[in-house]
Amino acid sequence: MKRDQKALAEIFKTLDADAQNSLFDYAEFLQSKTADRKLEIGRPLEIPRPENETVVGAIKRLKQSYPMIDSMEVFAVASNLMTDHMVKGRDAEEVIEEIEAIFEASYQKIVRELE
């Protein structure tokens, strides 16, 4: 969940039932005004992978390539893979390819949700 969504959820929890209903009604009203506009997330930026890229460098590149992805969604998995590389000695190239696949899968999930 993005930061703004979390903040809104926290605000919602602090309201009494009548205020929650009012907020929900207002959100539905806003949604109805923008329902015809299809959300567009754009395509990932094509930032080429440099030679001898590090795992940390790959994560930075992918965060720039996929600005539409909430990095916290993929960070847990990516950090586990980075730990495997640094602690267990997994091949950097293999780890980078897995992290690229994670970012691409997250992007495709967003595309499917918007269709």
BELDA-V947308 format. One record per residue. N is the residue number from 1. OMEGA is omega in whole degrees, 0 to 359 (NA if undefined). Layout:
N | OMEGA
N | OMEGA
This chain:
1 | 179
2 | 183
3 | 181
4 | 179
5 | 179
6 | 180
7 | 179
8 | 178
9 | 178
10 | 177
11 | 180
12 | 181
13 | 184
14 | 183
15 | 174
16 | 186
17 | 180
18 | 180
19 | 177
20 | 178
21 | 179
22 | 179
23 | 179
24 | 177
25 | 180
26 | 178
27 | 177
28 | 177
29 | 179
30 | 180
31 | 181
32 | 179
33 | 184
34 | 185
35 | 183
36 | 181
37 | 178
38 | 178
39 | 178
40 | 182
41 | 181
42 | 179
43 | 176
44 | 176
45 | 181
46 | 177
47 | 184
48 | 178
49 | 180
50 | 176
51 | 178
52 | 180
53 | 176
54 | 178
55 | 178
56 | 178
57 | 179
58 | 179
59 | 178
60 | 180
61 | 183
62 | 175
63 | 177
64 | 182
65 | 183
66 | 182
67 | 182
68 | 182
69 | 174
70 | 187
71 | 179
72 | 179
73 | 183
74 | 185
75 | 182
76 | 180
77 | 180
78 | 180
79 | 175
80 | 178
81 | 178
82 | 177
83 | 176
84 | 180
85 | 186
86 | 185
87 | 184
88 | 177
89 | 176
90 | 182
91 | 182
92 | 181
93 | 179
94 | 180
95 | 179
96 | 179
97 | 178
98 | 179
99 | 176
100 | 180
101 | 178
102 | 179
103 | 181
104 | 179
105 | 178
106 | 177
107 | 181
108 | 176
109 | 179
110 | 180
111 | 180
112 | 181
113 | 181
114 | 181
115 | NA
